[in-house]
Amino acid sequence: MRSMGILLSALLSLVLCTAPVRGTVKPGDVITAQNVDEAGDMISPGVKWCVQRGMSIHVVAPQEIELPKPYVEATEKYAPQVRLAPDGLKLENYVAGLPFPHIDVNDPQVAMKIMWNYEYKPFVTDDGDARNFDADTGTINAGEPLKVERHFILDHIRTLYYNGRIFVDPKPELPNPDGIRYKGSLHPILEPSDLKGVGSTSIRYIDPKRQDDTWLYLPTLRRVRRLSSAQRSDALFGQDTDADSYGGYAGQIGWMNWRFLGETKILAPFHAAHYPVKWCDPPGDFAFCDDWETRDAWVVEGTSKLPQYAYGKRLLFIDKNTYLVAFSDIFDHDGQLWKVWMNEWSFRNQAFPNAHYTYDTPFAFLPSIVMVDVQLQHATRAALPSLAYPGEEGWYFNKGAEVGNTEDFFTVAHLIAAGS
């Protein structure tokens, strides 16, 4: 069984590198279980699995996405001086913007350069706050609605970046004697009642030799638990997502061996019409149903260097224009498809008409994410923001202290106080 799984994985890699895209879709088409083969290689095996079980794809005309002017200016100013260290694990002379605006597919370091572009991608470069979102987790049964087992509501997911800053003073870097790339925090959980107050906070360092500092607070035990970097691949509390999968991939670039599999055209939701999310009708209600469009993408494979890492490898389908992950297929150590992560992107100047905040160029709002365990036929779907909070903008980009996104939020003391 293991050799067969490895063989199938190798064949998938070969197809991505050499085969023409077989998809014959056009704007106006609706891809369902009945005609999913028309999408061909424009969707991954994981996405196809979801369509075969009820998710549908409404195909619309593609739209170019404008990058923020300060980011473009930073790229033009600083990219000529950026170099990749011989081992590929560090950027030299990086200040801000896209490190490698010109990708050569024949470059021996092409995979690492794509991934460093992903790390310093154009959107949410200084700080971000996602508020009041909910998640359902449950079982997918053929022909039936999602059987919800647990419902979660989370107060905040916040991120504060220390380098590569272009919007919020101080620029281009916060005072940074410890060499921090960013701080991230997810707390407190508001529902379910048995997890109320639980949260986590972490520090990512620029130097890949430094492991993340990650703490998990469990108020029922009145203790803070330190997590190893390998444990970031573990799904907690009965749901399917893990910290390293957030956004498609949220691990340290240097902790993976990266391999370039090719460039291709994919279908992906980059201009979702619904905000908040619209879930598909049963039995596809484990996933979002919205507009998908043709996008040019890089395909990169990542294999962890960390011992005891849960996954065998990840396949990332990365949009060339924005360097955002459209979807990611995740495999077990036998080479079998295990999970799929899907992002629903929606570029807009405001969360909705008359929202408090307006952005000069459309920003990458994310109405929902979905992670499906295809082996257990289990799914976790998250609405960002929650449909239970009408009028909540959900996403706040590059607002700093104005929305409470300050260094105090990312301390263990705040983690405990917010959860108590």
LINLIN-V182139 format. One record per residue. RES is the residue in one small letter. PHI is phi in whole degrees, -180 to 180 (999 if undefined). Layout:
res,phi
RES,PHI
RES,PHI
This chain:
res,phi
m,999
r,-63
s,-65
m,-65
g,-63
i,-65
l,-63
l,-63
s,-63
a,-65
l,-65
l,-61
s,-62
l,-64
v,-62
l,-64
c,-85
t,-123
a,-86
p,-69
v,-69
r,-92
g,-63
t,-121
v,-77
k,-146
p,-54
g,102
d,-71
v,-121
i,-92
t,-129
a,-60
q,-75
n,-129
v,-61
d,-65
e,-66
a,-75
g,52
d,-86
m,-80
i,-126
s,-80
p,-56
g,-67
v,-65
k,-59
w,-57
c,-67
v,-65
q,-64
r,-111
g,122
m,-70
s,-123
i,-123
h,-96
v,-87
v,-126
a,-69
p,-70
q,-129
e,-71
i,-113
e,-78
l,-87
p,-58
k,-56
p,-61
y,-70
v,-61
e,-65
a,-65
t,-62
e,-63
k,-77
y,-107
a,-58
p,-59
q,-95
v,-77
r,-130
l,-98
a,-58
p,-52
d,-84
g,79
l,-92
k,-139
l,-96
e,-108
n,68
y,-78
v,-122
a,-166
g,86
l,-79
p,-64
f,-131
p,-70
h,-118
i,-96
d,-106
v,-66
n,-93
d,-69
p,-58
q,-103
v,-60
a,-63
m,-66
k,-67
i,-62
m,-70
w,-70
n,-64
y,-63
e,-62
y,-110
k,-66
p,-68
f,-108
v,59
t,-91
d,-112
d,-164
g,-150
d,-140
a,-109
r,-117
n,50
f,-115
d,-123
a,-144
d,-116
t,-133
g,-177
t,-96
i,-98
n,-114
a,-53
g,75
e,-122
p,-63
l,-56
k,-89
v,-71
e,-99
r,-144
h,-121
f,-118
i,-128
l,-119
d,-72
h,-144
i,-120
r,-123
t,-138
l,-128
y,-91
y,-100
n,-126
g,72
r,-81
i,-136
f,-112
v,-113
d,-65
p,-78
k,-123
p,-92
e,-153
l,-71
p,-51
n,-145
p,-66
d,-93
g,66
i,-86
r,-83
y,-159
k,-115
g,-133
s,-146
l,-129
h,-172
p,-91
i,-73
l,-99
e,-140
p,-76
s,-62
d,-75
l,-113
k,-58
g,93
v,-65
g,-168
s,-142
t,-143
s,-149
i,-125
r,-106
y,-102
i,-66
d,-73
p,-67
k,-77
r,-93
q,-70
d,-61
d,-97
t,-131
w,-124
l,-118
y,-101
l,-119
p,-63
t,-65
l,-98
r,52
r,-147
v,-106
r,-107
r,-87
l,-107
s,-80
s,-65
a,-65
q,-71
r,-67
s,-91
d,-89
a,-82
l,-114
f,63
g,80
q,-106
d,-104
t,-84
d,-131
a,-61
d,-74
s,-95
y,-56
g,75
g,117
y,-160
a,-127
g,-85
q,-69
i,-57
g,-72
w,-91
m,-124
n,-90
w,-105
r,-132
f,-81
l,-103
g,141
e,-120
t,-156
k,-103
i,-129
l,-99
a,-155
p,-87
f,-113
h,-135
a,-58
a,-83
h,-96
y,-151
p,-65
v,-62
k,-112
w,-76
c,-64
d,-71
p,-57
p,-89
g,-90
d,-75
f,-79
a,-137
f,-83
c,-122
d,-163
d,-82
w,-121
e,-137
t,-74
r,-134
d,-84
a,-139
w,-92
v,-120
v,-129
e,-106
g,-122
t,-121
s,-69
k,-90
l,-83
p,-66
q,67
y,-69
a,-65
y,-100
g,-75
k,-166
r,-124
l,-111
l,-104
f,-105
i,-108
d,-64
k,-68
n,-72
t,-111
y,59
l,-95
v,-78
a,-80
f,-157
s,-141
d,-96
i,-122
f,-116
d,-83
h,-76
d,-96
g,83
q,-91
l,-58
w,-114
k,-139
v,-135
w,-109
m,-127
n,-101
e,-109
w,-88
s,-145
f,-82
r,-156
n,-80
q,-140
a,-60
f,-162
p,-55
n,71
a,-64
h,-64
y,-103
t,-124
y,-112
d,-61
t,-121
p,-55
f,-108
a,-86
f,-69
l,-133
p,-61
s,-162
i,-130
v,-137
m,-126
v,-119
d,-92
v,-74
q,-76
l,-91
q,52
h,-137
a,-141
t,-126
r,-120
a,-126
a,-103
l,-128
p,-87
s,-66
l,-68
a,-83
y,-122
p,-60
g,90
e,-76
e,-69
g,88
w,-121
y,-132
f,-109
n,55
k,-112
g,53
a,-63
e,-59
v,-114
g,81
n,-92
t,-122
e,-61
d,-60
f,-66
f,-100
t,-97
v,-63
a,-61
h,-68
l,-57
i,-71
a,-64
a,-70
g,-96
s,-93
